[in-house]
């Protein structure tokens, strides 16, 4: 089998290439953005592309290219089952509800009056989200019906920028305060108040719907379980100080003892239904009951290198180092 790889620096592709070189797997590098990408793939059996939700070019066509190749008979990563719901929290709501997965209760409205009626009748706090965004961006805790009405009016009016300048600046300052970034990065965040990211400029404003989830209190952390094939690994992410959001906090615990294995069990069970090649499940707890917040096929490559081991689908723990990106290639090579 010959594998085509679109290479991005600091992406999964670095380790895909490394695997192919170490195992002497036939591969070649291609440019997914080129107009002749199909011609480049002519002599290849598979195509792998770690596409990003924050790259406007990737958002424009990555899924369409990958799924077209899958229909044509080539193996791809990520495939349809893995990627169609990527960076789409609304799509994830429908998917998880359809298979009766334990999802945090979620609500979406495409009509302003229906949304305002719900706001009047529901209780608070609630969590407001845009359908896209990672690292807890585009996420806001809504304390009252007054705040919710303002969000509904904006959602069906001017809409929301894809980049929250003030939120981004606060996060950069938090990272600087904790020693995880530089003063120059904070300065760049200040500039972003006036000059939006390229993605925000090209993508346009988000509007025409509004999405909320129930707020599940007393969660000082979340559990992220990543399933790749018949293996899974997990981390515990602590919330930011004086904040309910754990995603993107940078405060991570890796020890096996920190992970509620019920989350691992649920992740394997759900993945048997959705057939994803690689998927991250984020869990919070309603009392002792794990609930899924959202999904993502992509994750920070370096953030999981300290995981001390992994589980197989029989929930047996395997101690030791591993490279998740190697599993992605191995599983692609094994598929019929």
PASE-104777 format. One record per residue (C-alpha): residue number from 0; residue in one letter; x, y, z. Coordinates in steps of 0.1 Angstrom, whole numbers, plus 5000, padded with zeros to 4 digits. Example, Ala and Ser with C-alpha at 12.3 -4.5 7.8 and 13.67 -1.06 7.14 Angstrom:
> 0|A|5123|4955|5078
> 1|S|5137|4989|5071
This chain:
> 0|X|5000|5000|5000
> 1|X|5012|5035|4992
> 2|X|5001|5064|5015
> 3|X|4998|5100|5004
> 4|X|5004|5125|5033
> 5|X|4997|5162|5034
> 6|X|5023|5176|5057
> 7|X|5017|5204|5082
> 8|X|5044|5214|5107
> 9|X|5035|5205|5143
> 10|X|5006|5182|5131
> 11|X|5000|5145|5132
> 12|X|5018|5143|5098
> 13|X|5052|5146|5114
> 14|X|5047|5113|5132
> 15|X|5029|5097|5102
> 16|X|5060|5104|5081
> 17|X|5083|5091|5109
> 18|X|5063|5059|5111
> 19|X|5064|5053|5074
> 20|X|5102|5058|5074
> 21|X|5108|5036|5104
> 22|X|5085|5008|5091
> 23|X|5095|5012|5055
> 24|X|5060|5020|5044
> 25|X|5057|5034|5009
> 26|X|5045|5070|5011
> 27|X|5048|5103|4994
> 28|X|5041|5139|5003
> 29|X|5013|5158|4985
> 30|X|4998|5192|4985
> 31|X|4961|5191|4993
> 32|X|4957|5227|4983
> 33|X|4969|5222|4947
> 34|X|4943|5221|4920
> 35|X|4957|5188|4907
> 36|X|4955|5170|4941
> 37|X|4935|5141|4925
> 38|X|4963|5136|4899
> 39|X|4989|5136|4927
> 40|X|4969|5108|4944
> 41|X|4966|5087|4913
> 42|X|4992|5061|4923
> 43|X|4983|5061|4960
> 44|X|4959|5038|4979
> 45|X|4954|5060|5009
> 46|X|4954|5097|5018
> 47|X|4960|5112|5053
> 48|X|4955|5148|5062
> 49|X|4954|5164|5097
> 50|X|4932|5193|5087
> 51|X|4925|5222|5111
> 52|X|4893|5239|5122
> 53|X|4911|5272|5124
> 54|X|4925|5272|5089
> 55|X|4899|5288|5066
> 56|X|4912|5269|5036
> 57|X|4909|5236|5054
> 58|X|4873|5244|5065
> 59|X|4864|5253|5029
> 60|X|4872|5219|5013
> 61|X|4890|5193|5035
> 62|X|4860|5172|5043
> 63|X|4847|5174|5008
> 64|X|4880|5162|4993
> 65|X|4884|5134|5019
> 66|X|4849|5121|5015
> 67|X|4851|5122|4977
> 68|X|4882|5101|4978
> 69|X|4865|5077|5002
> 70|X|4836|5073|4979
> 71|X|4860|5067|4950
> 72|X|4875|5037|4970
> 73|X|4906|5052|4986
> 74|X|4913|5048|5023
> 75|X|4914|5082|5040
> 76|X|4921|5096|5074
> 77|X|4900|5111|5088
> 78|X|4872|5093|5070
> 79|X|4835|5103|5070
> 80|X|4826|5087|5102
> 81|X|4855|5103|5119
> 82|X|4853|5138|5105
> 83|X|4819|5149|5095
> 84|X|4811|5162|5130
> 85|X|4845|5178|5136
> 86|X|4842|5213|5150
> 87|X|4804|5211|5148
> 88|X|4788|5210|5182
> 89|X|4753|5211|5168
> 90|X|4761|5181|5146
> 91|X|4775|5163|5176
> 92|X|4743|5170|5195
> 93|X|4722|5153|5169
> 94|X|4747|5124|5165
> 95|X|4749|5117|5203
> 96|X|4712|5120|5208
> 97|X|4704|5097|5179
> 98|X|4725|5069|5194
> 99|X|4713|5076|5230
> 100|X|4747|5085|5242
> 101|X|4750|5102|5276
> 102|X|4752|5138|5264
> 103|X|4750|5169|5285
> 104|X|4714|5181|5277
> 105|X|4718|5204|5247
> 106|X|4694|5228|5230
> 107|X|4695|5244|5195
> 108|X|4671|5269|5179
> 109|X|4669|5282|5144
> 110|X|4640|5306|5151
> 111|X|4643|5337|5173
> 112|X|4609|5335|5188
> 113|X|4612|5298|5197
> 114|X|4646|5306|5213
> 115|X|4632|5335|5233
> 116|X|4602|5314|5245
> 117|X|4627|5287|5257
> 118|X|4648|5314|5275
> 119|X|4617|5326|5293
> 120|X|4608|5291|5305
> 121|X|4642|5275|5313
> 122|X|4664|5278|5344
> 123|X|4699|5292|5346
> 124|X|4728|5291|5345
> 125|X|4733|5276|5310
> 126|X|4764|5274|5288
> 127|X|4763|5292|5255
> 128|X|4784|5279|5226
> 129|X|4790|5286|5190
> 130|X|4790|5254|5169
> 131|X|4828|5258|5162
> 132|X|4859|5265|5183
> 133|X|4882|5245|5205
> 134|X|4902|5251|5237
> 135|X|4870|5265|5253
> 136|X|4869|5294|5228
> 137|X|4834|5307|5219
> 138|X|4821|5293|5252
> 139|X|4803|5315|5278
> 140|X|4785|5308|5311
> 141|X|4751|5325|5310
> 142|X|4738|5334|5344
> 143|X|4703|5348|5337
> 144|X|4675|5351|5312
> 145|X|4686|5387|5306
> 146|X|4720|5376|5294
> 147|X|4705|5348|5273
> 148|X|4681|5371|5256
> 149|X|4710|5394|5246
> 150|X|4728|5364|5231
> 151|X|4696|5353|5212
> 152|X|4691|5388|5198
> 153|X|4727|5389|5186
> 154|X|4725|5354|5172
> 155|X|4696|5364|5150
> 156|X|4710|5398|5143
> 157|X|4745|5409|5137
> 158|X|4759|5375|5148
> 159|X|4792|5366|5164
> 160|X|4828|5369|5152
> 161|X|4846|5336|5149
> 162|X|4873|5351|5171
> 163|X|4866|5366|5206
> 164|X|4892|5393|5209
> 165|X|4887|5401|5246
> 166|X|4884|5364|5255
> 167|X|4916|5357|5235
> 168|X|4935|5385|5252
> 169|X|4924|5373|5287
> 170|X|4935|5338|5279
> 171|X|4969|5350|5266
> 172|X|4974|5371|5298
> 173|X|4964|5340|5319
> 174|X|4990|5319|5300
> 175|X|5016|5347|5306
> 176|X|5007|5349|5343
> 177|X|5013|5312|5347
> 178|X|5045|5313|5327
> 179|X|5032|5295|5297
> 180|X|5037|5322|5271
> 181|X|5056|5354|5265
> 182|X|5048|5391|5269
> 183|X|5050|5394|5231
> 184|X|5021|5369|5228
> 185|X|5000|5392|5251
> 186|X|5009|5421|5228
> 187|X|4997|5401|5198
> 188|X|4965|5394|5216
> 189|X|4960|5431|5221
> 190|X|4965|5437|5184
> 191|X|4938|5410|5177
> 192|X|4913|5433|5194
> 193|X|4915|5455|5162
> 194|X|4928|5431|5136
> 195|X|4908|5398|5135
> 196|X|4924|5365|5126
> 197|X|4925|5355|5090
> 198|X|4900|5327|5098
> 199|X|4875|5352|5113
> 200|X|4879|5376|5084
> 201|X|4874|5349|5057
> 202|X|4847|5328|5075
> 203|X|4823|5356|5083
> 204|X|4801|5360|5113
> 205|X|4782|5331|5129
> 206|X|4745|5337|5131
> 207|X|4711|5322|5123
> 208|X|4710|5298|5152
> 209|X|4717|5297|5190
> 210|X|4730|5268|5210
> 211|X|4730|5261|5247
> 212|X|4739|5233|5271
> 213|X|4730|5227|5307
> 214|X|4756|5238|5331
> 215|X|4767|5209|5352
> 216|X|4780|5223|5385
> 217|X|4808|5211|5408
> 218|X|4832|5200|5381
> 219|X|4867|5212|5388
> 220|X|4880|5192|5358
> 221|X|4869|5172|5328
> 222|X|4881|5138|5316
> 223|X|4892|5135|5280
> 224|X|4893|5100|5265
> 225|X|4908|5094|5231
> 226|X|4899|5062|5212
> 227|X|4919|5051|5182
> 228|X|4909|5017|5169
> 229|X|4907|4993|5199
> 230|X|4929|5014|5221
> 231|X|4922|5044|5244
> 232|X|4942|5068|5265
> 233|X|4930|5096|5288
> 234|X|4939|5127|5307
> 235|X|4923|5148|5334
> 236|X|4922|5185|5326
> 237|X|4918|5209|5356
> 238|X|4896|5240|5351
> 239|X|4912|5274|5349
> 240|X|4913|5294|5381
> 241|X|4878|5309|5389
> 242|X|4864|5294|5357
> 243|X|4843|5264|5347
> 244|X|4862|5256|5316
> 245|X|4889|5229|5315
> 246|X|4896|5226|5278
> 247|X|4927|5245|5269
> 248|X|4936|5253|5305
> 249|X|4970|5235|5302
> 250|X|4966|5220|5337
> 251|X|4968|5183|5330
> 252|X|4970|5152|5352
> 253|X|4982|5120|5335
> 254|X|4982|5093|5362
> 255|X|4959|5063|5356
> 256|X|4945|5068|5391
> 257|X|4931|5102|5381
> 258|X|4909|5087|5354
> 259|X|4874|5074|5360
> 260|X|4874|5042|5340
> 261|X|4836|5045|5334
> 262|X|4845|5072|5310
> 263|X|4868|5049|5291
> 264|X|4841|5022|5290
> 265|X|4815|5047|5277
> 266|X|4840|5060|5251
> 267|X|4846|5025|5237
> 268|X|4808|5018|5237
> 269|X|4799|5050|5219
> 270|X|4827|5046|5194
> 271|X|4814|5011|5184
> 272|X|4783|5029|5173
> 273|X|4798|5059|5155
> 274|X|4828|5040|5139
> 275|X|4853|5067|5142
> 276|X|4890|5060|5134
> 277|X|4901|5085|5161
> 278|X|4879|5105|5184
> 279|X|4883|5125|5217
> 280|X|4854|5124|5241
> 281|X|4852|5151|5268
> 282|X|4834|5141|5300
> 283|X|4820|5160|5330
> 284|X|4801|5145|5359
> 285|X|4765|5150|5370
> 286|X|4771|5136|5405
> 287|X|4788|5103|5396
> 288|X|4773|5100|5361
> 289|X|4797|5108|5333
> 290|X|4782|5129|5305
> 291|X|4798|5138|5272
> 292|X|4803|5175|5265
> 293|X|4816|5173|5229
> 294|X|4838|5154|5204
> 295|X|4869|5160|5183
> 296|X|4890|5139|5160
> 297|X|4919|5163|5164
> 298|X|4939|5170|5195
> 299|X|4972|5186|5205
> 300|X|5000|5162|5195
> 301|X|5024|5170|5223
> 302|X|4999|5172|5251
> 303|X|4995|5135|5254
> 304|X|5031|5123|5253
> 305|X|5032|5120|5291
> 306|X|5003|5095|5292
> 307|X|5017|5065|5312
> 308|X|4998|5039|5292
> 309|X|4966|5029|5275
> 310|X|4935|5007|5277
> 311|X|4925|4981|5251
> 312|X|4888|4975|5244
> 313|X|4886|4948|5270
> 314|X|4895|4976|5295
> 315|X|4929|4960|5303
> 316|X|4955|4986|5311
> 317|X|4989|4985|5293
> 318|X|5017|5004|5310
> 319|X|5043|5021|5289
> 320|X|5050|5047|5263
> 321|X|5032|5048|5230
> 322|X|5027|5070|5199
> 323|X|4990|5075|5191
> 324|X|4998|5088|5155
> 325|X|5015|5054|5148
> 326|X|4982|5037|5156
> 327|X|4964|5058|5130
> 328|X|4987|5046|5102
> 329|X|4987|5010|5115
> 330|X|4949|5009|5115
> 331|X|4947|5024|5080
> 332|X|4970|4998|5067
> 333|X|4949|4970|5083
> 334|X|4915|4981|5070
> 335|X|4900|4962|5041
